[in-house]
Amino acid sequence: MIAGCNSSTAPAFTDRHLDKLLAYFEAIHWRAVDAGKLQPSCSRTAIFRRRGYWASKNTNYETSRDRFTGQNMEREIAGLEAQMQNIGFSKRYCTAIAEKVTQGRTDAHARHLYLAALERTLHAKRRASIAV
């Protein structure tokens, strides 16, 4: 139990908490199957259709939410890069920003840093063009 959480929508209930909870439910399910109390599901949509499914899908390094967020982040980055090109800055300029802020890293945190740097740069370039 997490203090102050009485719902999965509580701010203190993180994606990692959900992953651990579902892994716990998965373990309970398969113990019941092993004990003969439940039959394994035949449904292709069953969340626990095979052993270790949830644990393999959501490791300590990446969760379903991380993958979803990453897809959205890549769309946002592409949109910001397009906006930069629309105001006259090349793809090479964006690549230089990426290299500077990520220092060669490619993990989700590095991509987030690049997204934030693009937002700041775009804002500053627009502000500078208005001032001229």
The first five atom37 places (N, CA, C, CB, O) and aatype in JSON, in Angstrom:
{
  "aatype": [12, 9, 0, 7, 4, 2, 15, 15, 16, 0, 14, 0, 13, 16, 3, 1, 8, 10, 3, 11, 10, 10, 0, 18, 13, 6, 0, 9, 8, 17, 1, 0, 19, 3, 0, 7, 11, 10, 5, 14, 15, 4, 15, 1, 16, 0, 9, 13, 1, 1, 1, 7, 18, 17, 0, 15, 11, 2, 16, 2, 18, 6, 16, 15, 1, 3, 1, 13, 16, 7, 5, 2, 12, 6, 1, 6, 9, 0, 7, 10, 6, 0, 5, 12, 5, 2, 9, 7, 13, 15, 11, 1, 18, 4, 16, 0, 9, 0, 6, 11, 19, 16, 5, 7, 1, 16, 3, 0, 8, 0, 1, 8, 10, 18, 10, 0, 0, 10, 6, 1, 16, 10, 8, 0, 11, 1, 1, 0, 15, 9, 0, 19],
  "atom_mask": [
    [1, 1, 1, 1, 1],
    [1, 1, 1, 1, 1],
    [1, 1, 1, 1, 1],
    [1, 1, 1, 0, 1],
    [1, 1, 1, 1, 1],
    [1, 1, 1, 1, 1],
    [1, 1, 1, 1, 1],
    [1, 1, 1, 1, 1],
    [1, 1, 1, 1, 1],
    [1, 1, 1, 1, 1],
    [1, 1, 1, 1, 1],
    [1, 1, 1, 1, 1],
    [1, 1, 1, 1, 1],
    [1, 1, 1, 1, 1],
    [1, 1, 1, 1, 1],
    [1, 1, 1, 1, 1],
    [1, 1, 1, 1, 1],
    [1, 1, 1, 1, 1],
    [1, 1, 1, 1, 1],
    [1, 1, 1, 1, 1],
    [1, 1, 1, 1, 1],
    [1, 1, 1, 1, 1],
    [1, 1, 1, 1, 1],
    [1, 1, 1, 1, 1],
    [1, 1, 1, 1, 1],
    [1, 1, 1, 1, 1],
    [1, 1, 1, 1, 1],
    [1, 1, 1, 1, 1],
    [1, 1, 1, 1, 1],
    [1, 1, 1, 1, 1],
    [1, 1, 1, 1, 1],
    [1, 1, 1, 1, 1],
    [1, 1, 1, 1, 1],
    [1, 1, 1, 1, 1],
    [1, 1, 1, 1, 1],
    [1, 1, 1, 0, 1],
    [1, 1, 1, 1, 1],
    [1, 1, 1, 1, 1],
    [1, 1, 1, 1, 1],
    [1, 1, 1, 1, 1],
    [1, 1, 1, 1, 1],
    [1, 1, 1, 1, 1],
    [1, 1, 1, 1, 1],
    [1, 1, 1, 1, 1],
    [1, 1, 1, 1, 1],
    [1, 1, 1, 1, 1],
    [1, 1, 1, 1, 1],
    [1, 1, 1, 1, 1],
    [1, 1, 1, 1, 1],
    [1, 1, 1, 1, 1],
    [1, 1, 1, 1, 1],
    [1, 1, 1, 0, 1],
    [1, 1, 1, 1, 1],
    [1, 1, 1, 1, 1],
    [1, 1, 1, 1, 1],
    [1, 1, 1, 1, 1],
    [1, 1, 1, 1, 1],
    [1, 1, 1, 1, 1],
    [1, 1, 1, 1, 1],
    [1, 1, 1, 1, 1],
    [1, 1, 1, 1, 1],
    [1, 1, 1, 1, 1],
    [1, 1, 1, 1, 1],
    [1, 1, 1, 1, 1],
    [1, 1, 1, 1, 1],
    [1, 1, 1, 1, 1],
    [1, 1, 1, 1, 1],
    [1, 1, 1, 1, 1],
    [1, 1, 1, 1, 1],
    [1, 1, 1, 0, 1],
    [1, 1, 1, 1, 1],
    [1, 1, 1, 1, 1],
    [1, 1, 1, 1, 1],
    [1, 1, 1, 1, 1],
    [1, 1, 1, 1, 1],
    [1, 1, 1, 1, 1],
    [1, 1, 1, 1, 1],
    [1, 1, 1, 1, 1],
    [1, 1, 1, 0, 1],
    [1, 1, 1, 1, 1],
    [1, 1, 1, 1, 1],
    [1, 1, 1, 1, 1],
    [1, 1, 1, 1, 1],
    [1, 1, 1, 1, 1],
    [1, 1, 1, 1, 1],
    [1, 1, 1, 1, 1],
    [1, 1, 1, 1, 1],
    [1, 1, 1, 0, 1],
    [1, 1, 1, 1, 1],
    [1, 1, 1, 1, 1],
    [1, 1, 1, 1, 1],
    [1, 1, 1, 1, 1],
    [1, 1, 1, 1, 1],
    [1, 1, 1, 1, 1],
    [1, 1, 1, 1, 1],
    [1, 1, 1, 1, 1],
    [1, 1, 1, 1, 1],
    [1, 1, 1, 1, 1],
    [1, 1, 1, 1, 1],
    [1, 1, 1, 1, 1],
    [1, 1, 1, 1, 1],
    [1, 1, 1, 1, 1],
    [1, 1, 1, 1, 1],
    [1, 1, 1, 0, 1],
    [1, 1, 1, 1, 1],
    [1, 1, 1, 1, 1],
    [1, 1, 1, 1, 1],
    [1, 1, 1, 1, 1],
    [1, 1, 1, 1, 1],
    [1, 1, 1, 1, 1],
    [1, 1, 1, 1, 1],
    [1, 1, 1, 1, 1],
    [1, 1, 1, 1, 1],
    [1, 1, 1, 1, 1],
    [1, 1, 1, 1, 1],
    [1, 1, 1, 1, 1],
    [1, 1, 1, 1, 1],
    [1, 1, 1, 1, 1],
    [1, 1, 1, 1, 1],
    [1, 1, 1, 1, 1],
    [1, 1, 1, 1, 1],
    [1, 1, 1, 1, 1],
    [1, 1, 1, 1, 1],
    [1, 1, 1, 1, 1],
    [1, 1, 1, 1, 1],
    [1, 1, 1, 1, 1],
    [1, 1, 1, 1, 1],
    [1, 1, 1, 1, 1],
    [1, 1, 1, 1, 1],
    [1, 1, 1, 1, 1],
    [1, 1, 1, 1, 1],
    [1, 1, 1, 1, 1]
  ],
  "atom_positions": [
    [[0.85, -1.18, 0.0], [0.0, 0.0, 0.0], [0.89, 1.24, 0.0], [-0.96, 0.0, 1.22], [1.92, 1.27, 0.67]],
    [[0.49, 2.22, -0.73], [1.21, 3.49, -0.83], [0.41, 4.52, -0.05], [1.42, 3.93, -2.33], [-0.79, 4.7, -0.29]],
    [[1.06, 5.19, 0.87], [0.38, 6.18, 1.71], [-0.31, 7.23, 0.84], [1.37, 6.85, 2.67], [0.3, 7.8, -0.06]],
    [[-1.57, 7.46, 1.12], [-2.32, 8.49, 0.41], [-2.9, 8.04, -0.92], [0.0, 0.0, 0.0], [-3.54, 8.83, -1.6]],
    [[-2.68, 6.78, -1.31], [-3.21, 6.28, -2.58], [-4.41, 5.39, -2.32], [-2.12, 5.5, -3.36], [-4.32, 4.36, -1.65]],
    [[-5.53, 5.81, -2.86], [-6.72, 4.95, -2.79], [-7.27, 4.71, -4.19], [-7.8, 5.59, -1.88], [-8.38, 4.2, -4.35]],
    [[-6.48, 5.08, -5.19], [-6.88, 4.92, -6.58], [-5.63, 4.87, -7.46], [-7.83, 6.07, -7.03], [-4.58, 5.41, -7.1]],
    [[-5.75, 4.23, -8.6], [-4.61, 4.19, -9.53], [-4.34, 5.55, -10.16], [-4.86, 3.16, -10.62], [-3.3, 5.75, -10.79]],
    [[-5.28, 6.49, -10.0], [-5.08, 7.83, -10.56], [-4.43, 8.79, -9.56], [-6.41, 8.39, -11.01], [-4.18, 9.95, -9.89]],
    [[-4.14, 8.31, -8.35], [-3.49, 9.17, -7.35], [-2.1, 9.56, -7.84], [-3.4, 8.45, -5.96], [-1.39, 8.71, -8.38]],
    [[-1.7, 10.81, -7.68], [-0.4, 11.26, -8.17], [0.79, 10.46, -7.63], [-0.22, 12.71, -7.82], [1.8, 10.31, -8.32]],
    [[0.67, 9.95, -6.43], [1.79, 9.2, -5.84], [1.92, 7.79, -6.44], [1.62, 9.1, -4.33], [2.94, 7.13, -6.25]],
    [[0.9, 7.33, -7.15], [0.91, 6.0, -7.76], [1.54, 6.1, -9.14], [-0.54, 5.4, -7.85], [0.91, 6.55, -10.09]],
    [[2.79, 5.68, -9.23], [3.56, 5.86, -10.47], [3.4, 4.66, -11.4], [5.04, 6.07, -10.14], [2.8, 3.64, -11.05]],
    [[3.95, 4.8, -12.6], [3.97, 3.7, -13.56], [4.72, 2.5, -12.99], [4.6, 4.15, -14.88], [4.31, 1.35, -13.21]],
    [[5.79, 2.75, -12.28], [6.57, 1.66, -11.68], [5.72, 0.92, -10.63], [7.87, 2.21, -11.03], [5.78, -0.31, -10.54]],
    [[4.92, 1.66, -9.86], [4.03, 1.01, -8.89], [3.03, 0.1, -9.61], [3.27, 2.07, -8.06], [2.78, -1.02, -9.17]],
    [[2.47, 0.58, -10.72], [1.53, -0.23, -11.47], [2.2, -1.49, -12.0], [0.93, 0.58, -12.62], [1.62, -2.57, -11.94]],
    [[3.4, -1.36, -12.52], [4.14, -2.52, -13.03], [4.34, -3.56, -11.93], [5.49, -2.09, -13.61], [4.15, -4.75, -12.15]],
    [[4.73, -3.1, -10.76], [4.96, -4.03, -9.64], [3.66, -4.68, -9.21], [5.6, -3.3, -8.46], [3.63, -5.87, -8.89]],
    [[2.58, -3.92, -9.18], [1.28, -4.46, -8.79], [0.83, -5.53, -9.78], [0.23, -3.35, -8.7], [0.37, -6.6, -9.38]],
    [[0.96, -5.26, -11.08], [0.55, -6.24, -12.07], [1.45, -7.47, -12.06], [0.56, -5.61, -13.45], [0.97, -8.58, -12.29]],
    [[2.73, -7.3, -11.79], [3.63, -8.44, -11.66], [3.21, -9.3, -10.46], [5.1, -7.97, -11.49], [3.28, -10.53, -10.51]],
    [[2.78, -8.65, -9.4], [2.29, -9.35, -8.21], [1.03, -10.15, -8.55], [2.01, -8.34, -7.06], [0.91, -11.32, -8.18]],
    [[0.08, -9.51, -9.25], [-1.14, -10.2, -9.66], [-0.81, -11.37, -10.58], [-2.1, -9.23, -10.35], [-1.42, -12.44, -10.5]],
    [[0.16, -11.15, -11.47], [0.58, -12.23, -12.37], [1.11, -13.42, -11.58], [1.66, -11.72, -13.36], [0.78, -14.57, -11.89]],
    [[1.92, -13.16, -10.58], [2.46, -14.24, -9.74], [1.34, -14.99, -9.03], [3.46, -13.68, -8.71], [1.36, -16.22, -8.96]],
    [[0.37, -14.26, -8.5], [-0.78, -14.89, -7.82], [-1.55, -15.77, -8.81], [-1.72, -13.81, -7.2], [-1.93, -16.89, -8.49]],
    [[-1.77, -15.24, -10.0], [-2.5, -15.99, -11.03], [-1.8, -17.31, -11.34], [-2.65, -15.14, -12.31], [-2.44, -18.37, -11.33]],
    [[-0.51, -17.26, -11.62], [0.19, -18.48, -12.02], [0.36, -19.46, -10.86], [1.56, -18.13, -12.6], [0.43, -20.67, -11.08]],
    [[0.44, -18.97, -9.64], [0.46, -19.88, -8.48], [-0.86, -20.64, -8.38], [0.73, -19.1, -7.16], [-0.88, -21.83, -8.07]],
    [[-1.97, -19.94, -8.65], [-3.28, -20.58, -8.62], [-3.4, -21.61, -9.76], [-4.4, -19.52, -8.73], [-4.0, -22.67, -9.58]],
    [[-2.83, -21.3, -10.92], [-2.83, -22.26, -12.03], [-2.02, -23.49, -11.63], [-2.24, -21.62, -13.31], [-2.47, -24.62, -11.84]],
    [[-0.83, -23.27, -11.06], [0.03, -24.39, -10.64], [-0.64, -25.26, -9.57], [1.36, -23.86, -10.11], [-0.44, -26.47, -9.53]],
    [[-1.44, -24.63, -8.73], [-2.12, -25.36, -7.66], [-3.41, -26.03, -8.15], [-2.45, -24.42, -6.51], [-4.07, -26.74, -7.38]],
    [[-3.76, -25.82, -9.42], [-4.96, -26.43, -9.97], [-6.24, -25.68, -9.63], [0.0, 0.0, 0.0], [-7.33, -26.19, -9.88]],
    [[-6.13, -24.51, -9.06], [-7.32, -23.72, -8.7], [-7.87, -22.93, -9.88], [-6.98, -22.77, -7.56], [-9.05, -22.57, -9.9]],
    [[-7.02, -22.66, -10.87], [-7.42, -21.92, -12.08], [-6.88, -22.66, -13.29], [-6.9, -20.45, -12.04], [-5.9, -23.39, -13.21]],
    [[-7.55, -22.45, -14.42], [-7.02, -22.95, -15.68], [-6.36, -21.78, -16.4], [-8.14, -23.59, -16.55], [-6.83, -20.65, -16.3]],
    [[-5.29, -22.04, -17.11], [-4.69, -20.95, -17.89], [-5.7, -20.44, -18.91], [-3.39, -21.41, -18.61], [-6.49, -21.22, -19.44]],
    [[-5.69, -19.18, -19.17], [-6.64, -18.59, -20.11], [-6.28, -18.98, -21.54], [-6.66, -17.05, -19.97], [-5.11, -19.07, -21.91]],
    [[-7.31, -19.21, -22.33], [-7.14, -19.51, -23.75], [-7.32, -18.25, -24.6], [-8.14, -20.6, -24.2], [-7.06, -18.26, -25.8]],
    [[-7.76, -17.19, -23.98], [-8.04, -15.95, -24.71], [-6.75, -15.27, -25.13], [-8.88, -15.0, -23.84], [-5.79, -15.17, -24.36]],
    [[-6.73, -14.81, -26.39], [-5.56, -14.1, -26.9], [-5.41, -12.72, -26.26], [-5.65, -13.95, -28.43], [-4.34, -12.12, -26.31]],
    [[-6.49, -12.22, -25.64], [-6.45, -10.89, -25.03], [-6.24, -10.93, -23.52], [-7.73, -10.16, -25.34], [-6.21, -9.89, -22.87]],
    [[-6.08, -12.12, -22.97], [-5.88, -12.24, -21.52], [-4.55, -11.6, -21.13], [-5.9, -13.73, -21.07], [-3.54, -11.81, -21.8]],
    [[-4.56, -10.82, -20.06], [-3.35, -10.11, -19.65], [-2.26, -11.07, -19.18], [-3.68, -9.12, -18.55], [-1.08, -10.78, -19.34]],
    [[-2.64, -12.2, -18.6], [-1.67, -13.18, -18.12], [-1.74, -14.45, -18.98], [-1.91, -13.52, -16.63], [-1.89, -15.55, -18.44]],
    [[-1.65, -14.3, -20.29], [-1.82, -15.44, -21.18], [-0.62, -16.37, -21.2], [-2.09, -14.95, -22.57], [-0.73, -17.53, -21.59]],
    [[0.51, -15.87, -20.79], [1.69, -16.75, -20.65], [2.51, -16.29, -19.47], [2.54, -16.75, -21.95], [2.48, -15.12, -19.09]],
    [[3.24, -17.21, -18.9], [4.07, -16.9, -17.72], [5.11, -15.84, -18.05], [4.75, -18.17, -17.2], [5.75, -15.86, -19.1]],
    [[5.26, -14.94, -17.11], [6.29, -13.91, -17.25], [5.97, -12.83, -18.27], [0.0, 0.0, 0.0], [6.82, -12.0, -18.56]],
    [[4.76, -12.83, -18.82], [4.41, -11.86, -19.85], [4.59, -10.43, -19.35], [2.97, -12.08, -20.3], [5.25, -9.62, -20.0]],
    [[3.99, -10.13, -18.21], [4.05, -8.75, -17.73], [5.48, -8.36, -17.36], [3.14, -8.57, -16.51], [5.93, -7.26, -17.68]],
    [[6.18, -9.24, -16.71], [7.56, -8.95, -16.32], [8.46, -8.74, -17.54], [8.12, -10.09, -15.45], [9.33, -7.87, -17.53]],
    [[8.25, -9.52, -18.6], [9.09, -9.37, -19.79], [8.73, -8.11, -20.57], [8.94, -10.59, -20.69], [9.59, -7.51, -21.21]],
    [[7.49, -7.72, -20.51], [7.04, -6.53, -21.25], [7.45, -5.24, -20.54], [5.53, -6.57, -21.42], [7.68, -4.23, -21.19]],
    [[7.52, -5.29, -19.24], [7.79, -4.09, -18.45], [8.94, -4.35, -17.49], [6.53, -3.64, -17.67], [8.74, -4.72, -16.34]],
    [[10.14, -4.15, -17.99], [11.34, -4.42, -17.22], [11.64, -3.26, -16.27], [12.53, -4.67, -18.13], [10.91, -2.27, -16.26]],
    [[12.68, -3.4, -15.5], [13.11, -2.3, -14.63], [13.61, -1.12, -15.45], [14.2, -2.77, -13.67], [13.7, 0.0, -14.93]],
    [[13.94, -1.34, -16.71], [14.52, -0.29, -17.54], [13.51, 0.43, -18.42], [15.6, -0.86, -18.39], [13.71, 1.59, -18.78]],
    [[12.4, -0.26, -18.78], [11.43, 0.35, -19.68], [10.06, -0.25, -19.45], [11.86, 0.19, -21.14], [9.91, -1.47, -19.38]],
    [[9.05, 0.6, -19.35], [7.68, 0.16, -19.15], [6.86, 0.48, -20.4], [7.05, 0.83, -17.9], [7.34, 1.16, -21.31]],
    [[5.64, -0.01, -20.44], [4.73, 0.32, -21.54], [4.54, 1.82, -21.62], [3.36, -0.39, -21.37], [4.49, 2.4, -22.71]],
    [[4.44, 2.45, -20.47], [4.26, 3.9, -20.43], [5.47, 4.61, -21.01], [4.01, 4.37, -18.98], [5.33, 5.61, -21.71]],
    [[6.68, 4.1, -20.72], [7.89, 4.7, -21.29], [7.86, 4.63, -22.81], [9.14, 3.98, -20.75], [8.19, 5.6, -23.49]],
    [[7.45, 3.47, -23.34], [7.39, 3.32, -24.79], [6.35, 4.26, -25.39], [7.07, 1.86, -25.17], [6.6, 4.88, -26.43]],
    [[5.19, 4.39, -24.74], [4.14, 5.28, -25.23], [4.63, 6.73, -25.19], [2.86, 5.13, -24.38], [4.48, 7.47, -26.16]],
    [[5.22, 7.11, -24.08], [5.74, 8.47, -23.93], [6.83, 8.74, -24.96], [6.28, 8.69, -22.51], [6.9, 9.83, -25.53]],
    [[7.68, 7.75, -25.2], [8.75, 7.89, -26.19], [8.21, 8.14, -27.58], [0.0, 0.0, 0.0], [8.77, 8.95, -28.33]],
    [[7.13, 7.44, -27.95], [6.53, 7.65, -29.27], [6.0, 9.07, -29.38], [5.41, 6.64, -29.53], [6.19, 9.74, -30.4]],
    [[5.34, 9.54, -28.34], [4.82, 10.91, -28.34], [5.95, 11.92, -28.4], [3.95, 11.17, -27.09], [5.87, 12.92, -29.1]],
    [[7.02, 11.65, -27.65], [8.15, 12.55, -27.62], [8.79, 12.66, -29.01], [9.19, 12.09, -26.59], [9.17, 13.75, -29.43]],
    [[8.9, 11.54, -29.71], [9.49, 11.57, -31.05], [8.63, 12.41, -32.0], [9.66, 10.14, -31.6], [9.15, 13.11, -32.86]],
    [[7.3, 12.32, -31.85], [6.42, 13.16, -32.67], [6.61, 14.63, -32.35], [4.95, 12.76, -32.45], [6.66, 15.47, -33.24]],
    [[6.73, 14.94, -31.05], [6.94, 16.33, -30.64], [8.27, 16.86, -31.18], [6.91, 16.46, -29.11], [8.34, 17.98, -31.68]],
    [[9.31, 16.04, -31.08], [10.63, 16.44, -31.58], [10.56, 16.71, -33.08], [11.69, 15.34, -31.28], [11.07, 17.72, -33.56]],
    [[9.93, 15.8, -33.83], [9.81, 15.99, -35.28], [9.07, 17.29, -35.59], [9.08, 14.78, -35.92], [9.45, 18.01, -36.52]],
    [[8.02, 17.58, -34.83], [7.28, 18.82, -35.05], [8.12, 20.05, -34.77], [0.0, 0.0, 0.0], [8.07, 21.03, -35.52]],
    [[8.88, 20.02, -33.69], [9.74, 21.16, -33.36], [10.86, 21.33, -34.38], [10.34, 20.99, -31.95], [11.21, 22.45, -34.75]],
    [[11.42, 20.22, -34.85], [12.46, 20.3, -35.88], [11.88, 20.91, -37.16], [13.05, 18.9, -36.17], [12.55, 21.7, -37.82]],
    [[10.65, 20.54, -37.51], [10.0, 21.12, -38.68], [9.77, 22.62, -38.5], [8.66, 20.41, -38.96], [9.95, 23.39, -39.44]],
    [[9.37, 23.02, -37.3], [9.19, 24.45, -37.03], [10.51, 25.2, -37.14], [8.59, 24.66, -35.63], [10.55, 26.32, -37.65]],
    [[11.59, 24.58, -36.67], [12.91, 25.21, -36.78], [13.27, 25.4, -38.26], [14.01, 24.36, -36.06], [13.78, 26.45, -38.65]],
    [[12.99, 24.39, -39.07], [13.29, 24.49, -40.5], [12.42, 25.54, -41.17], [13.1, 23.13, -41.18], [12.87, 26.23, -42.08]],
    [[11.18, 25.67, -40.71], [10.27, 26.67, -41.29], [10.74, 28.09, -41.04], [8.87, 26.49, -40.72], [10.44, 28.99, -41.83]],
    [[11.47, 28.31, -39.96], [11.96, 29.68, -39.71], [13.41, 29.86, -40.17], [11.84, 30.02, -38.22], [14.04, 30.87, -39.87]],
    [[13.92, 28.86, -40.91], [15.21, 29.03, -41.57], [16.4, 28.31, -40.98], [0.0, 0.0, 0.0], [17.53, 28.59, -41.38]],
    [[16.21, 27.41, -40.06], [17.33, 26.68, -39.47], [17.35, 25.26, -40.02], [17.23, 26.67, -37.91], [16.32, 24.58, -40.09]],
    [[18.54, 24.82, -40.41], [18.69, 23.52, -41.08], [18.6, 22.35, -40.1], [20.01, 23.47, -41.82], [18.66, 22.51, -38.88]],
    [[18.46, 21.18, -40.68], [18.47, 19.94, -39.9], [19.82, 19.82, -39.19], [18.21, 18.69, -40.82], [19.89, 19.31, -38.07]],
    [[20.88, 20.28, -39.83], [22.21, 20.23, -39.22], [22.27, 21.07, -37.94], [23.27, 20.72, -40.22], [22.95, 20.71, -36.99]],
    [[21.54, 22.19, -37.93], [21.48, 23.04, -36.74], [20.83, 22.27, -35.59], [20.69, 24.34, -37.04], [21.31, 22.32, -34.45]],
    [[19.74, 21.57, -35.89], [19.06, 20.76, -34.86], [19.96, 19.62, -34.39], [17.74, 20.18, -35.41], [19.99, 19.3, -33.2]],
    [[20.69, 19.02, -35.32], [21.61, 17.94, -34.95], [22.69, 18.46, -34.01], [22.26, 17.33, -36.21], [23.08, 17.76, -33.07]],
    [[23.17, 19.67, -34.25], [24.18, 20.27, -33.36], [23.61, 20.48, -31.95], [24.69, 21.61, -33.95], [24.3, 20.26, -30.96]],
    [[22.36, 20.91, -31.89], [21.71, 21.07, -30.58], [21.64, 19.72, -29.88], [20.28, 21.68, -30.73], [21.97, 19.61, -28.7]],
    [[21.22, 18.7, -30.61], [21.1, 17.35, -30.03], [22.45, 16.86, -29.51], [20.55, 16.37, -31.08], [22.54, 16.34, -28.4]],
    [[23.49, 17.03, -30.3], [24.82, 16.57, -29.88], [25.29, 17.3, -28.63], [25.83, 16.77, -31.02], [25.91, 16.7, -27.75]],
    [[25.0, 18.59, -28.56], [25.44, 19.37, -27.41], [24.74, 18.93, -26.13], [25.2, 20.85, -27.66], [25.39, 18.75, -25.1]],
    [[23.41, 18.77, -26.18], [22.68, 18.48, -24.94], [22.69, 17.01, -24.55], [21.26, 18.93, -25.08], [22.61, 16.69, -23.37]],
    [[22.79, 16.1, -25.53], [22.75, 14.67, -25.2], [24.13, 14.07, -24.98], [22.04, 13.9, -26.29], [24.26, 13.02, -24.35]],
    [[25.16, 14.72, -25.5], [26.54, 14.25, -25.37], [26.67, 12.79, -25.81], [27.02, 14.4, -23.93], [27.37, 12.0, -25.17]],
    [[25.98, 12.45, -26.91], [26.08, 11.12, -27.48], [25.14, 10.08, -26.89], [0.0, 0.0, 0.0], [25.06, 8.96, -27.39]],
    [[24.42, 10.44, -25.84], [23.48, 9.48, -25.24], [22.22, 9.4, -26.08], [23.13, 9.88, -23.78], [21.85, 10.36, -26.75]],
    [[21.56, 8.23, -26.04], [20.34, 8.05, -26.82], [19.17, 7.58, -25.97], [20.58, 7.07, -27.94], [18.13, 7.21, -26.51]],
    [[19.33, 7.58, -24.65], [18.25, 7.1, -23.78], [17.1, 8.11, -23.73], [18.79, 6.84, -22.36], [17.2, 9.21, -24.28]],
    [[16.02, 7.73, -23.08], [14.83, 8.56, -23.0], [15.11, 9.91, -22.34], [13.72, 7.84, -22.24], [14.57, 10.93, -22.76]],
    [[15.95, 9.91, -21.33], [16.28, 11.17, -20.66], [17.01, 12.11, -21.62], [17.14, 10.92, -19.4], [16.74, 13.31, -21.63]],
    [[17.91, 11.58, -22.41], [18.64, 12.4, -23.38], [17.67, 12.97, -24.41], [19.75, 11.58, -24.07], [17.8, 14.13, -24.8]],
    [[16.71, 12.17, -24.86], [15.73, 12.65, -25.83], [14.87, 13.76, -25.21], [14.83, 11.49, -26.32], [14.49, 14.72, -25.89]],
    [[14.57, 13.61, -23.93], [13.8, 14.65, -23.24], [14.61, 15.95, -23.15], [13.39, 14.17, -21.82], [14.06, 17.03, -23.34]],
    [[15.91, 15.83, -22.88], [16.77, 17.01, -22.85], [16.79, 17.7, -24.21], [18.2, 16.62, -22.43], [16.75, 18.92, -24.29]],
    [[16.85, 16.9, -25.27], [16.86, 17.46, -26.62], [15.54, 18.17, -26.91], [17.11, 16.36, -27.67], [15.53, 19.27, -27.48]],
    [[14.42, 17.55, -26.54], [13.11, 18.16, -26.72], [13.05, 19.52, -26.02], [12.0, 17.24, -26.2], [12.61, 20.51, -26.61]],
    [[13.49, 19.56, -24.78], [13.47, 20.81, -24.01], [14.38, 21.86, -24.65], [13.91, 20.56, -22.55], [14.03, 23.04, -24.71]],
    [[15.55, 21.43, -25.14], [16.47, 22.37, -25.79], [15.86, 22.92, -27.07], [17.82, 21.68, -26.09], [16.0, 24.11, -27.37]],
    [[15.19, 22.08, -27.83], [14.51, 22.56, -29.04], [13.44, 23.57, -28.71], [13.9, 21.38, -29.81], [13.32, 24.6, -29.39]],
    [[12.65, 23.3, -27.68], [11.6, 24.23, -27.27], [12.19, 25.58, -26.88], [10.79, 23.65, -26.1], [11.69, 26.63, -27.29]],
    [[13.27, 25.55, -26.07], [13.92, 26.8, -25.65], [14.49, 27.56, -26.84], [15.04, 26.51, -24.64], [14.33, 28.77, -26.94]],
    [[15.15, 26.84, -27.74], [15.78, 27.48, -28.9], [14.72, 28.1, -29.8], [16.62, 26.46, -29.68], [14.87, 29.23, -30.25]],
    [[13.67, 27.35, -30.07], [12.6, 27.86, -30.93], [11.97, 29.1, -30.32], [11.53, 26.78, -31.15], [11.71, 30.08, -31.02]],
    [[11.72, 29.06, -29.02], [11.15, 30.22, -28.33], [12.09, 31.43, -28.43], [10.88, 29.87, -26.84], [11.65, 32.55, -28.71]],
    [[13.37, 31.19, -28.19], [14.35, 32.29, -28.25], [14.47, 32.86, -29.67], [15.73, 31.81, -27.76], [14.55, 34.08, -29.83]],
    [[14.49, 32.02, -30.67], [14.61, 32.49, -32.07], [13.38, 33.29, -32.46], [14.8, 31.29, -33.03], [13.49, 34.3, -33.15]],
    [[12.22, 32.83, -32.04], [10.99, 33.58, -32.35], [10.97, 34.93, -31.65], [9.75, 32.78, -31.96], [10.57, 35.94, -32.23]],
    [[11.4, 34.92, -30.38], [11.45, 36.17, -29.61], [12.43, 37.15, -30.25], [11.85, 35.88, -28.14], [12.17, 38.35, -30.32]],
    [[13.57, 36.63, -30.71], [14.58, 37.49, -31.33], [14.05, 38.06, -32.66], [15.89, 36.7, -31.57], [14.34, 39.21, -32.99]],
    [[13.29, 37.29, -33.41], [12.78, 37.79, -34.69], [11.71, 38.83, -34.48], [12.21, 36.64, -35.53], [11.55, 39.72, -35.31]],
    [[10.96, 38.75, -33.38], [9.95, 39.76, -33.06], [10.62, 41.07, -32.65], [9.01, 39.25, -31.94], [10.13, 42.15, -32.99]],
    [[11.74, 40.98, -31.93], [12.45, 42.15, -31.44], [13.1, 42.94, -32.56], [13.5, 41.74, -30.44], [13.34, 44.14, -32.41]],
    [[13.38, 42.28, -33.68], [14.07, 42.94, -34.8], [13.17, 43.85, -35.56], [14.65, 41.94, -35.73], [13.6, 44.47, -36.53]]
  ]
}
